[in-house]
């Protein structure tokens, strides 16, 4: 009976039930895995020790990425036989490469060159063997279709950019996980509406894993960080979702996002990308130092320095990014260049507002004291 049921079952006939099951399975696996990871990390003293750049004061396990990875791999393994096996296997291959590189970096030290090469290999696996790439600029600055090899290298650049931009925002409790959760939620809806069930399954599985992680990442007693293991695999998936969405939209003339997918992708990733370009600008042109030299000039650092708590910082940034995404989806009727130009303006202004409000609030408090 079970054999007959499996042979006749088609996920596309019950996509909602299928996606809920994938989400629940990922959440339960991660939920059961994290306590064991915490126990081993504390027992073996596999902790992150605070330094001059840290915004936390206690030794904290940094192996949260293990739980995220395990839940994703189990879900993709179980559902792989009923979906696009080729895509799922290649995604798992890329995740596995980055998982071991990130794990080594969390436990010992891994050179930037090794991480970069691993990211290149993981990205190339998907770009070359699935031909999922950004085929053009959709008339941005009047550039349309790119030559094949230029498309390959540009897509590879986007992968590396997103993975490392995401890694850089992992600085306060819940921020990286919550931003990834928001982006994954939006992509889940987009993939579901477009009928891309394999992609929707991966994105809802990531949502389940992230929710289980965030419960502990926000905890004061059993806190855990995702570490480089988690930030690399989550960043890799966000890059994969982004490029898959743009690629699908650019190759489907009937898609309502045919001309707008780059602007929507930029809106979803606005915070990590803006923070990365901002921090590089500050380091190169203002501080006159290497752009890869760590400091406390990230936007989330500025929030904390202005008096926001970690939770307040995370909530503010996530809500602002949500508002940016909402505005972007309501500007689809505009020219793509106009959409991107306006996005850069209103996105930057929205991130400045919390600092302005906090400054006015502090000024009023000081006036009351006087």
Order of alpha helices (4+ residues) and beta strands (2+ residues): alpha-alpha-beta-beta-alpha-alpha-alpha-beta-beta-alpha-alpha-alpha-alpha-alpha-alpha-alpha-alpha-alpha
